[in-house]
């Protein structure tokens, strides 16, 4: 039921005033629907991107694990090579000292 105060306001506006007010409110509503549609489209795009990222996550996790394992292998190789280099340098130093002693 329409409030008597609102009824009085509507009666005072007249048909042309009502049409103008309805048109203005309709335009505002259409703009609001347009904004909601735009935001809904952005949300849908965001959700699609999120779903794609979630699909890629296991592959990326596996690649990360493989890379970490490979990195660990390279670290071990580096340790071995560093140790071998140290041994070779020590042997070279010893051989050089022996040679220098033999020459004198």
C-alpha positions in Angstrom: 0.0 0.0 0.0 1.3 3.5 -0.9 1.8 5.9 2.0 -0.6 8.9 1.9 2.3 11.3 1.9 3.9 9.6 -1.1 0.4 9.6 -2.8 0.1 13.3 -2.3 3.6 13.9 -3.7 2.8 11.7 -6.8 -0.5 13.6 -7.3 1.3 17.0 -7.1 3.9 15.9 -9.7 1.4 15.3 -12.5 1.7 12.9 -15.4 4.6 14.7 -17.1 6.6 15.0 -13.9 6.1 11.3 -13.2 7.2 10.4 -16.7 10.4 12.5 -16.3 11.1 10.9 -12.9 10.5 7.4 -14.2 12.8 8.1 -17.2 15.6 9.4 -14.9 15.3 6.5 -12.6 15.2 4.0 -15.5 18.4 5.5 -16.9 20.1 5.3 -13.5 18.9 1.7 -13.3 20.2 0.9 -16.8 23.6 2.4 -16.0 23.7 0.4 -12.8 22.9 -2.8 -14.8 25.7 -1.9 -17.2 28.2 -1.4 -14.4 27.1 -4.7 -12.9 27.5 -6.5 -16.2 30.9 -5.0 -16.8 32.1 -6.0 -13.3 30.6 -9.5 -13.7 32.6 -9.9 -17.0 35.8 -8.8 -15.2 35.0 -11.3 -12.4 34.4 -14.1 -14.9 37.8 -13.3 -16.6 39.5 -13.3 -13.3 37.9 -16.6 -12.4 39.1 -18.1 -15.7 42.6 -16.9 -15.2 42.5 -18.3 -11.6 41.4 -21.7 -12.9 44.1 -21.7 -15.6 46.7 -20.8 -13.0 45.4 -23.6 -10.7 45.7 -26.1 -13.7 49.3 -25.0 -14.2 50.3 -25.2 -10.6 51.0 -29.0 -10.4 53.2 -28.7 -13.5 55.1 -25.8 -12.1 55.5 -27.5 -8.7 56.9 -30.6 -10.5 59.3 -28.4 -12.5 60.4 -26.6 -9.4 61.1 -29.9 -7.6 63.1 -31.1 -10.7 65.0 -27.9 -10.8 65.8 -28.1 -7.1 67.0 -31.7 -7.5 69.1 -30.7 -10.5 70.6 -27.8 -8.5 71.5 -30.2 -5.7 73.2 -32.5 -8.2 75.2 -29.5 -9.5 76.1 -28.4 -6.0 77.5 -31.9 -5.3 79.4 -31.9 -8.6 80.9 -28.5 -7.7 82.0 -29.9 -4.3 83.6 -32.9 -6.0 85.3 -30.7 -8.6 86.5 -28.3 -6.0 88.0 -31.1 -4.0 89.6 -32.6 -7.1 91.0 -29.2 -8.0 92.4 -28.8 -4.5 94.0 -32.2 -4.7 95.5 -31.5 -8.1 96.9 -28.1 -6.9 98.4 -29.8 -3.9 100.0 -32.5 -6.1 101.3 -29.9 -8.5 102.8 -27.9 -5.6 104.4 -31.1 -4.3 105.7 -32.1 -7.7 107.0 -28.6 -8.3 108.8 -28.6 -4.9 110.3 -32.0 -5.7 111.4 -30.8 -9.1 112.9 -27.6 -7.6 114.7 -29.7 -5.0 116.0 -32.1 -7.7 117.3 -29.3 -9.9 119.3 -27.7 -7.0 
